[in-house]
């Protein structure tokens, strides 16, 4: 789904994970 992008991949995945964590908790 997501590729190892140094600009889009990292920040995007991190943001999505953070959002999910916030909603879950």
Backbone as CSV, one residue per row, in Angstrom:
resi,resn,N_x,N_y,N_z,CA_x,CA_y,CA_z,C_x,C_y,C_z
1,UNK,0.834,-1.196,0.000,0.000,0.000,0.000,0.878,1.259,0.000
2,UNK,1.747,1.360,1.013,2.646,2.506,1.100,4.063,2.095,0.757
3,UNK,4.802,2.968,0.095,6.182,2.651,-0.263,7.142,3.350,0.694
4,UNK,8.385,2.887,0.704,9.383,3.486,1.598,9.819,4.847,1.065
5,UNK,8.966,5.836,1.197,9.317,7.186,0.738,9.916,7.985,1.884
6,UNK,11.013,8.691,1.630,11.696,9.464,2.671,10.931,10.730,3.056
7,UNK,9.986,11.132,2.195,9.270,12.374,2.483,7.794,12.109,2.754
8,UNK,7.193,11.194,1.978,5.755,10.955,2.121,5.486,9.735,3.003
9,UNK,6.164,8.640,2.715,5.929,7.399,3.456,6.078,7.572,4.955
10,UNK,7.240,8.033,5.404,7.492,8.121,6.847,6.471,9.015,7.556
11,UNK,6.383,10.292,7.192,5.456,11.200,7.875,4.010,10.728,7.777
12,UNK,3.625,10.231,6.618,2.238,9.798,6.433,1.917,8.634,7.353
13,UNK,2.767,7.613,7.332,2.527,6.435,8.166,2.529,6.835,9.633
14,UNK,3.462,7.688,10.017,3.551,8.114,11.417,2.278,8.853,11.825
15,UNK,1.821,9.754,10.974,0.619,10.530,11.284,-0.589,9.606,11.418
16,UNK,-0.711,8.652,10.481,-1.846,7.727,10.531,-1.805,6.906,11.810
17,UNK,-0.618,6.419,12.160,-0.488,5.605,13.368,-0.841,6.445,14.590
18,UNK,-0.353,7.688,14.633,-0.644,8.562,15.772,-2.149,8.790,15.888
19,UNK,-2.789,9.065,14.768,-4.230,9.320,14.777,-4.975,8.099,15.302
20,UNK,-4.597,6.918,14.824,-5.280,5.697,15.260,-5.064,5.488,16.751
21,UNK,-3.831,5.726,17.209,-3.536,5.551,18.631,-4.399,6.495,19.461
22,UNK,-4.500,7.739,19.034,-5.281,8.725,19.777,-6.747,8.291,19.841
23,UNK,-7.283,7.840,18.706,-8.688,7.431,18.673,-8.895,6.176,19.519
24,UNK,-7.958,5.229,19.406,-8.089,3.971,20.162,-8.077,4.264,21.659
25,UNK,-7.102,5.080,22.071,-6.968,5.390,23.492,-8.033,6.416,23.852
